[in-house]
Amino acid sequence: MGDVVKFRKPKLSDKHKGKTLCKSGFHKWEVVQEKQFDVKQGRLVTVYHCIRCGVKKTEAR
């Protein structure tokens, strides 16, 4: 026979950790690609990535 494994139900704070700030609009942005040239817009573009939730954002200069 095998060992008995107890499963633990995750707490709500563990399940939604870091996502509540992003829902309120407080993302933690990190630069992924700086000074990338976009052909359609014809200008430099910076790509940002949120560390907490994974959303990407582009900013044209």
Phi and psi in degrees as GROMACS dihedral restraints (atoms count N, CA, C in turn):
[ dihedral_restraints ]
;  ai    aj    ak    al  type     phi  dphi    fc
    3     4     5     6     1   -90.1    20    10
    4     5     6     7     1   175.9    20    10
    6     7     8     9     1   -79.6    20    10
    7     8     9    10     1   149.1    20    10
    9    10    11    12     1   -86.1    20    10
   10    11    12    13     1   125.5    20    10
   12    13    14    15     1  -111.0    20    10
   13    14    15    16     1   125.9    20    10
   15    16    17    18     1   -89.7    20    10
   16    17    18    19     1   130.4    20    10
   18    19    20    21     1   -92.9    20    10
   19    20    21    22     1   137.8    20    10
   21    22    23    24     1  -105.6    20    10
   22    23    24    25     1   131.7    20    10
   24    25    26    27     1   -78.3    20    10
   25    26    27    28     1   125.7    20    10
   27    28    29    30     1   -68.3    20    10
   28    29    30    31     1   142.5    20    10
   30    31    32    33     1   -72.0    20    10
   31    32    33    34     1   155.4    20    10
   33    34    35    36     1   -64.1    20    10
   34    35    36    37     1   -33.6    20    10
   36    37    38    39     1   -67.8    20    10
   37    38    39    40     1   -32.9    20    10
   39    40    41    42     1   -74.9    20    10
   40    41    42    43     1   -36.0    20    10
   42    43    44    45     1   -67.7    20    10
   43    44    45    46     1   -40.7    20    10
   45    46    47    48     1  -106.8    20    10
   46    47    48    49     1    24.5    20    10
   48    49    50    51     1   -65.1    20    10
   49    50    51    52     1   122.9    20    10
   51    52    53    54     1    86.3    20    10
   52    53    54    55     1   -10.5    20    10
   54    55    56    57     1   -91.4    20    10
   55    56    57    58     1   -21.4    20    10
   57    58    59    60     1   -70.3    20    10
   58    59    60    61     1   -33.9    20    10
   60    61    62    63     1   -67.6    20    10
   61    62    63    64     1   -39.5    20    10
   63    64    65    66     1   -67.7    20    10
   64    65    66    67     1   -35.4    20    10
   66    67    68    69     1   -64.8    20    10
   67    68    69    70     1   -29.5    20    10
   69    70    71    72     1   -84.9    20    10
   70    71    72    73     1    -3.6    20    10
   72    73    74    75     1    97.7    20    10
   73    74    75    76     1     9.1    20    10
   75    76    77    78     1  -103.2    20    10
   76    77    78    79     1    72.5    20    10
   78    79    80    81     1   -77.3    20    10
   79    80    81    82     1   157.9    20    10
   81    82    83    84     1  -109.7    20    10
   82    83    84    85     1    91.9    20    10
   84    85    86    87     1   -81.1    20    10
   85    86    87    88     1   142.3    20    10
   87    88    89    90     1  -133.5    20    10
   88    89    90    91     1   136.2    20    10
   90    91    92    93     1   -73.3    20    10
   91    92    93    94     1   125.7    20    10
   93    94    95    96     1   -95.3    20    10
   94    95    96    97     1   -55.3    20    10
   96    97    98    99     1  -131.2    20    10
   97    98    99   100     1   118.3    20    10
   99   100   101   102     1  -100.7    20    10
  100   101   102   103     1   137.2    20    10
  102   103   104   105     1    60.0    20    10
  103   104   105   106     1    57.1    20    10
  105   106   107   108     1   -98.5    20    10
  106   107   108   109     1   137.0    20    10
  108   109   110   111     1   -91.7    20    10
  109   110   111   112     1   125.8    20    10
  111   112   113   114     1   -98.8    20    10
  112   113   114   115     1   123.5    20    10
  114   115   116   117     1   -72.7    20    10
  115   116   117   118     1   -38.7    20    10
  117   118   119   120     1   -67.1    20    10
  118   119   120   121     1   -42.2    20    10
  120   121   122   123     1   -84.8    20    10
  121   122   123   124     1   -25.5    20    10
  123   124   125   126     1    74.7    20    10
  124   125   126   127     1    30.6    20    10
  126   127   128   129     1  -149.3    20    10
  127   128   129   130     1   173.3    20    10
  129   130   131   132     1   -75.2    20    10
  130   131   132   133     1   143.5    20    10
  132   133   134   135     1  -130.3    20    10
  133   134   135   136     1   137.3    20    10
  135   136   137   138     1  -109.3    20    10
  136   137   138   139     1   131.5    20    10
  138   139   140   141     1  -103.5    20    10
  139   140   141   142     1   127.0    20    10
  141   142   143   144     1  -111.8    20    10
  142   143   144   145     1   150.9    20    10
  144   145   146   147     1  -134.9    20    10
  145   146   147   148     1   128.8    20    10
  147   148   149   150     1   -79.3    20    10
  148   149   150   151     1   128.9    20    10
  150   151   152   153     1   -70.4    20    10
  151   152   153   154     1   -35.7    20    10
  153   154   155   156     1   -76.1    20    10
  154   155   156   157     1   -51.3    20    10
  156   157   158   159     1  -110.0    20    10
  157   158   159   160     1   -15.1    20    10
  159   160   161   162     1    90.9    20    10
  160   161   162   163     1    11.0    20    10
  162   163   164   165     1   -75.1    20    10
  163   164   165   166     1   142.1    20    10
  165   166   167   168     1  -107.5    20    10
  166   167   168   169     1   147.0    20    10
  168   169   170   171     1  -139.8    20    10
  169   170   171   172     1   138.9    20    10
  171   172   173   174     1  -114.1    20    10
  172   173   174   175     1   143.9    20    10
  174   175   176   177     1  -130.9    20    10
  175   176   177   178     1   122.9    20    10
  177   178   179   180     1   -89.6    20    10
  178   179   180   181     1   143.2    20    10
